[in-house]
Amino acid sequence: DRLLDMTRTAVNITGDATVTTIVARSEGQLDLDVFNDPEAGTLYSASSSSP
């Protein structure tokens, strides 16, 4: 039962993230430059100088 619960949770999270992305894109709220940026959401980018 624990394995099934973890699987259900993974499927639920994946589905929620997918639908959120689809709706945001259809509403024009998805910034594709940020979405496709592998460094988006990081505190410092590799090209920035150290603080």
N, C-alpha and C positions, 0 to 999 in steps of 0.2 A: 504494500500500500504506500510506503514511503517513496519508492521509486516512481510509482504512478503520479503521486502528488508533485514531485519535483518536475516530472515531464509536463504535467498540466500547467504548472507555473511557468515553465520555459515557453510553452506554446502561447500562453496568455500574454506574457510580456512581449514576445515577438509580434503577435497579432496587434497588440495595442500600439506598438511603435510603428508598425507598417501602416495601419489605418491613420494614425496621426500624421504621418508623412504624406500620405495620399491626399488627405483632406487639406492640409496646409498648402500643398502644391495647387490643388484645384481652386483654392481661395486666393491664390497669389501671395501667400504669406511665407513661402519657403524661399530663402536666399540660397540659391544653388552654389554660389561661390563659397559661402561658409559651410554648407552641407558637404561639399566635396573637398574641403581643405583638411588634410590629415592633421594639421597642427591646431585646428580650431578647438577652443576649450582648454588649451594648455596655458599655464601661467606665463611661460616664456617661450618664445620661438627660438629655433636653433640659430637664426641669424642675428638675434639681439645680443647686446653686450650683457655681461653679468652685472647684477645690481651692486 
